[in-house]
Amino acid sequence: MLRSKLSSLREYLTPINHSSNFATTGEISPEEFVQAGDYLVYKFPTWQWSSAPEKLRKDFLPHDKQYLVTKHVPSYQRCASYLGVDENGEDEEEEIEEEIDGDGWVKSKRVEKVSKDDLVQDLEGGQDIDDLIDETAEGGDDDEDYDQDDDFQHLGSNNNSSLRKYDLYITYSTSYRVPKLYLVGFNSNGIPLLPQQMFEDISGDYRDKTATIESLPVSYNTTSVSIHPCKHSSVMKVLMAHVKRRGGEGEETTEDEQPSIRVDQYLIIFLKFIASVTPGIEYDYTMDAL
């Protein structure tokens, strides 16, 4: 996999930056990644830290905290049926009509409500990641094209399978200074899914934008689908700004103030917006963590 090798090379060649600039860029250092991982594991023991084979270890992370993993996460229906669209991406019934409120949050008719008083409800209220992305952020327009290889397009779908299970891995990306998510799927009989089958569980809005076939970097000979991290920091930056504006209504704030989202909450928020990429995979247990 050429893309996977190029990604690994880029990660290897990027110098490690230990400085903290979470509040200004939405990026985190390796130390802050560990801090956020500890908080995630503390709040949700379904996630655990794990070590990696010696040759795959990152020296800038503790040996026993190389990556986070949760296993056997269920997915009961494919993304197309979950969102009510057919294989061609067209609505089976009526089109979803979206409204944009005064704060710029997207609200569709299939969503009961969008609360501006709670960040979690904002994210689950139909908000699209693309609407949050700062297009002028670093890596926004210059990033390479991540269209999927034609080699996998001929593979048959598995829409009749009622149950799949996923192992999810979160690593630290040195080149983007953010977490990166990898998915490894299995059918109901425990047989590994082909990449095209795993793409069926990724929202069509992101399938051809951010989902990439890669070798799992913390294991040997394991094919995964990764969610490319080029926009993660800009999404976090916009989320922090939104929360600060909402929390500071009627009060004067300065640029030097601490963000309303703490750095140890990073992975909680990270899983919130990643959940919109994989809406049928039931790993988001972070409802009451903030």
C-alpha positions in Angstrom: 0.0 0.0 0.0 1.8 3.0 -1.3 -0.3 5.5 0.6 0.4 3.7 3.9 4.1 3.6 3.3 4.2 7.3 2.5 2.2 8.1 5.6 4.6 6.1 7.7 7.6 7.8 6.2 6.1 11.2 6.8 5.4 10.3 10.5 9.0 9.0 10.8 10.6 12.1 9.3 8.5 14.7 11.2 10.4 16.1 14.3 8.7 15.5 17.6 7.3 18.8 19.0 6.8 18.7 22.8 5.5 22.2 23.1 1.9 22.9 24.1 -0.2 25.0 21.7 -3.5 23.3 22.2 -5.3 26.6 23.0 -4.1 28.4 19.8 -4.0 25.6 17.1 -6.1 22.7 18.4 -3.0 20.5 18.2 -1.6 18.5 21.1 1.8 17.3 22.2 2.7 13.6 22.9 2.5 14.4 26.6 -1.0 15.9 26.2 -2.1 12.8 24.1 -1.1 10.6 27.0 -3.0 12.9 29.4 -6.1 12.8 27.2 -5.8 9.1 26.9 -5.6 8.6 30.6 -8.8 10.6 31.0 -10.6 8.6 28.3 -9.6 5.3 30.0 -10.6 6.6 33.4 -14.0 7.7 32.2 -14.7 4.8 29.8 -12.8 1.5 30.7 -13.9 0.0 27.3 -10.9 1.9 26.1 -7.5 0.7 27.2 -3.9 1.7 26.7 -1.7 -0.9 24.9 1.9 -1.5 24.1 3.3 -2.2 20.6 5.8 -4.7 19.2 9.3 -3.4 20.0 10.2 -2.4 16.4 6.9 -0.5 16.1 7.2 1.5 19.3 7.4 5.2 19.4 10.2 6.3 21.8 8.4 9.6 22.6 5.5 7.7 24.2 5.6 5.4 27.3 6.1 1.8 26.2 2.8 0.8 27.9 0.9 3.7 26.3 1.6 3.5 22.6 -2.0 3.5 21.5 -5.6 3.3 22.7 -7.8 0.4 21.7 -11.4 -0.8 22.2 -12.5 -4.1 20.7 -15.6 -5.9 19.5 -17.6 -2.7 19.0 -20.9 -3.6 17.3 -22.3 -2.2 14.1 -25.8 -3.5 13.4 -26.6 -1.9 10.1 -24.7 -0.3 7.2 -24.3 3.4 6.9 -26.5 3.6 3.9 -29.5 2.1 5.6 -28.7 4.0 8.8 -29.0 7.3 7.0 -31.8 6.2 4.7 -30.0 6.4 1.4 -29.6 3.8 -1.4 -26.4 2.4 -2.9 -26.1 5.4 -5.2 -26.2 7.8 -2.3 -29.8 9.0 -3.1 -32.5 9.3 -0.5 -34.9 6.4 -0.4 -37.6 8.7 0.9 -37.8 12.4 1.0 -34.7 14.6 1.0 -33.3 15.8 4.3 -34.0 19.5 4.6 -31.5 21.4 6.6 -31.8 24.6 8.5 -29.0 26.8 9.8 -29.6 28.7 13.0 -28.2 32.0 14.0 -25.0 30.4 15.3 -24.3 28.5 12.2 -25.2 25.1 13.5 -26.9 22.7 11.0 -30.3 21.2 12.0 -32.2 18.7 9.9 -35.8 17.6 10.1 -34.7 14.1 11.2 -33.1 15.7 14.3 -35.4 16.5 17.2 -33.5 19.5 18.4 -30.1 21.2 18.6 -29.2 22.6 22.0 -26.8 25.4 22.2 -26.5 24.9 25.9 -24.6 21.6 25.6 -21.6 20.8 23.4 -22.5 17.2 23.2 -26.0 17.9 21.9 -24.6 20.4 19.4 -22.4 17.6 17.9 -25.2 15.1 17.9 -27.7 17.5 16.5 -26.8 17.0 12.8 -23.7 19.1 12.8 -21.5 18.2 9.9 -17.7 18.2 10.4 -17.2 20.0 7.1 -19.2 22.9 8.5 -16.8 23.3 11.3 -13.6 23.1 9.3 -11.5 26.2 9.0 -10.6 26.0 5.3 -7.7 28.3 5.8 -6.1 26.1 8.4 -2.8 24.4 7.7 -3.3 21.3 5.6 -6.8 22.3 4.5 -6.4 22.7 0.7 -2.8 21.5 0.1 -3.3 18.0 1.3 -3.0 15.1 -1.1 -6.0 13.4 -2.7 -7.4 10.5 -0.8 -9.7 9.0 -3.3 -9.8 5.2 -2.9 -8.0 2.8 -5.2 -10.0 1.4 -8.0 -8.7 -2.1 -7.1 -11.4 -2.4 -4.4 -14.3 -1.0 -6.3 -15.3 -4.4 -7.8 -15.6 -6.1 -4.4 -19.2 -7.1 -3.5 -21.0 -5.4 -0.7 -22.2 -7.1 2.4 -25.4 -5.2 3.1 -27.3 -8.3 4.1 -25.0 -8.9 7.1 -26.8 -7.8 10.3 -23.9 -7.6 12.6 -20.3 -6.5 12.3 -17.7 -5.8 15.0 -14.9 -3.4 15.0 -11.6 -3.0 16.8 -10.8 0.7 17.0 -7.3 2.1 17.5 -6.2 5.6 18.4 -2.6 6.5 17.7 -0.7 9.8 17.9 0.2 11.5 14.5 3.5 13.3 14.7 3.0 15.0 11.4 -0.4 16.5 12.3 0.1 16.5 16.1 -3.4 15.1 16.7 -4.9 11.7 17.4 -5.6 9.4 14.4 -8.2 6.7 14.3 -7.9 3.2 12.6 -10.8 0.7 12.2 -10.4 -3.0 11.7 -13.7 -4.8 11.0 -15.0 -8.3 11.2 -18.3 -10.0 10.1 -20.6 -11.8 12.5 -18.4 -15.0 12.1 -15.2 -13.2 13.1 -13.8 -13.1 9.5 -11.9 -9.8 8.7 -13.8 -7.5 6.4 -12.4 -6.3 3.1 -11.6 -2.6 2.9 -14.6 -2.0 0.6 -16.9 -3.6 3.1 -15.5 -1.4 5.9 -16.2 1.6 3.7 -19.9 0.7 3.9 -19.8 1.8 7.5 -18.4 5.2 6.7 -20.6 8.1 5.9 -20.7 8.8 2.1 -19.8 12.5 2.8 -16.4 11.4 4.1 -15.8 8.1 2.4 -14.0 9.6 -0.6 -12.4 12.5 1.4 -10.8 11.2 4.6 -11.1 7.4 4.7 -7.9 5.7 3.6 -6.7 2.1 3.4 -3.6 1.7 5.5 -1.6 -1.0 7.3 -2.3 -0.7 11.0 0.9 1.0 12.3 0.9 -0.8 15.7 0.6 -4.3 14.4 2.0 -6.4 11.6 0.0 -7.5 8.5 -3.2 -5.9 9.5 -5.3 -4.0 7.0 -7.3 -1.1 8.4 -9.3 1.9 7.3 -8.0 5.2 8.8 -9.6 8.5 9.2 -7.1 11.0 7.9 -6.2 13.6 10.5 -5.5 16.6 8.3 -8.6 18.6 9.6 -8.7 17.4 13.2 -6.9 20.3 14.7 -8.9 22.9 12.8 -12.2 21.2 13.9 -11.0 21.3 17.6 -10.0 24.9 17.2 -13.4 25.9 15.9 -15.2 23.9 18.6 -13.1 25.6 21.3 -13.9 29.0 19.9 -17.6 28.1 19.8 -17.7 27.0 23.4 -15.8 30.0 24.5 -18.2 32.4 22.7 -21.2 30.6 24.2 -19.7 30.5 27.7 -18.6 34.1 27.6 -21.9 35.6 26.4 -22.3 38.9 28.3 -18.7 38.8 29.5 -15.6 40.2 28.1 -13.0 37.6 27.1 -9.4 37.9 26.0 -7.2 35.8 23.7 -5.0 34.8 26.6 -7.8 33.1 28.5 -7.8 29.3 28.8 -10.1 27.4 26.4 -13.4 26.1 27.8 -12.4 22.6 26.6 -9.6 21.2 28.7 -6.8 19.4 27.0 -7.5 16.2 28.9 -11.0 16.2 27.4 -9.5 16.2 23.9 -10.3 12.6 23.0 -13.8 12.8 24.3 -14.5 15.6 21.8 -12.4 13.8 19.2 -14.7 10.8 19.4 -17.8 13.1 19.2 -17.0 14.4 15.8 -15.5 11.2 14.5 -18.9 9.6 15.3 -20.4 11.5 12.5 -18.0 9.8 10.1 -19.0 6.3 11.3 -22.5 6.8 12.6 -23.4 3.0 12.7 -20.5 1.9 14.8 -21.6 2.2 18.4 -18.4 3.2 20.2 -19.5 6.7 21.4 -20.2 6.2 25.0 -19.1 9.7 25.9 -22.5 11.3 26.6 -21.8 12.5 30.2 -18.1 13.0 30.2 -17.9 16.8 29.8 
